[in-house]
Amino acid sequence: MLDMEKSMSYEELISGAPDNHKRLVKRMYSGVKLFEEGLEDIKNINIPVEVVIFTETRCQDSAIVIPFLLRLSEFNENINLSFFRMKGNEEILEKMSGDKRVPTILVLNNDGDVLRKYVELPNRVKYKIKESDGRDRNVLVRKMRMGKFNEYIQKDLIELITGINYKYMEL
């Protein structure tokens, strides 16, 4: 079982990061431009949603995805974000998600069981990777890191948080 007492805020997470990681995170956060589609679904959440994020500040994919999550959570105080470093939590991460990659974002029920999960990449990017039989993985991940799939990231996170139309895709 995950010990929520050991969770931290995003500010606590990045406070111990090297300066170059802090600069990247700050730049990514300030550059996030949300799309209107799906924001009403976030605003309409009327019960607490527990979201647990396993990450590391050195992870580029986390630096891209987490700012979207932070921005979305600003629209509704019912979205509770709890951060954990992957380092030192590999066993619980694998037990809860079936994987040890970051970012891993889990939506939990009141008993701490996983309802939905997001691991490493948006489902829509995973779908494109599968379509190419994995040949285009590096190109697609690079495009995501360059901001070409920001809408995919936002849509997946909204679906993950709200539970509307979300289905996890293995890669």
N, C-alpha and C positions, 0 to 999 in steps of 0.2 A: 504494500500500500504506500502511496506517495505521501510523504510528510509535508503537508502544506505549510507547516511552521518554518520550513527551510526555504520557502519561495522568496523571491525578491521582486521589487519593482524594476521597471526598465531602467530607471535612473540609477538604482543600486547596481544593476548588471553592468552598465557601461562605465560606472565610476571607476572601476578597477581596470578598465581597458587601456591599452597603450594609446598614446595621443593620435597616431595615424588611424586607428580603429574608430576613435571618437569622432575624428573629422569626417570619416566616411559615413558614419551613422548620421551625423548632423546634416551632412550634405544630402543624403538620401531622404531623410525625414522632411527637410525643407523643400525638396523637389517633388514630393508626392502631390499629384493633382488627381483628386477623386472624380470618377465619372458619376453622373446622376443615377444611372441604372442601378437599382437595388438598394439605394440609400433609404428609401421609405421602409423597406423591410427591416433594416437595422433600427431605424427610429421607432418602429412599432413593437419592438421586443418589450414585453411587459413583465417578464420574470427574469430572475438572475440567471446569467449564463456564465459558467465557470470555464475559462479558457486557460490552459496550461501550455506554456511554450518552453521547449528545450532548445537551447541555442548556444552558440559561442560567438564572441564579438569578432573573431577573425573570419567568420564564414560570410562570403560574399552573398550567397543566396539569402541568408538571414538578414543581412544589411538591406536587401532589396524588399523582402516580404514583410518584415516586422514593421517598418514605417506605415505600410498600408493598414496593418492590424491596429496600430496605435491610432491612426487617423479615424478609422471606422469606430473604434471604441469611444472616441470623443463625441459621437452622436448619441450615445445611450449609456447612462450610468449603470444599467443592468449588466453590462459586459464587464466582467471582472478578469483582468489579465494577471497571471502569476508566472514569473519567469524562473527557470532553473538552468544552470550551466549543464551542458552534456557531460563535461569532465566530472567524474565522481558519481554520476547518475546513470552510467551506461546500462547497468543491469535493470534498473526500474524502467528506463526508457524502452529497452528492448521488450521487457515484459508487458508494458502498457501498449506499445505501438507495433511490436513485431519487427522493429528495425532499430538501427542506431545511426540515423542520419539527421542532420539539422538543416533547416529548422524543422522541428516536429511540433505541430500544434494540435492539441487535444481538447475536445469539448467533453467535459465530464458531467455525469449526473450527480445528484445529491449524495450518493453512496461512494462517489469517487471512481465509478466505472466509466470507461471510455464509450461515449456515444458516437463520436465522429473523429476522424483524424486527417491531418494534412502532413505529408512527409516530403520534405525537400523541394518539390516542384509542384506547380499547379497542375491539376488533372488535364487541363487543355493542352499544356505543353507535353505532358506524358503521352497523351493521345497522339500528338504529332511525332513524337519519338517512336512510338509503336508503329505508326503508319510507315515510317522509314526503316523499319526493322532494326532500329538503333543506330543506323548509319549516320543520321543527322544529329545525334545527341549533342555533340560539342557545339555545333553551329546553333542549334536551338537554344541551348543554355546560354551561349554568348549573346544571342539576340535578347533573351530575357534579361540578362544583366545590363544590356544597353537600353532597356526600357521599351522594347518592341512589344512585349506581352503584358504590360501593366494592367490592361483591362481584364486579361485572363486572371491575373493575381487577385484583383479586386473581386471579380465575380466568384472565384473559388472561395475566398475568405468570407464573403457574404453568405454564400450557400452553406459553408461550414458552420458559421456562427448561428445562423437562423435554422438550419436543418432543412431548408427549402431546396428540394431537388439535389441534395448533395449525395454523391456516391463516391467513395474512395476508389482510386485506380492504382493498382500495383504496377510497378515498372519492371 
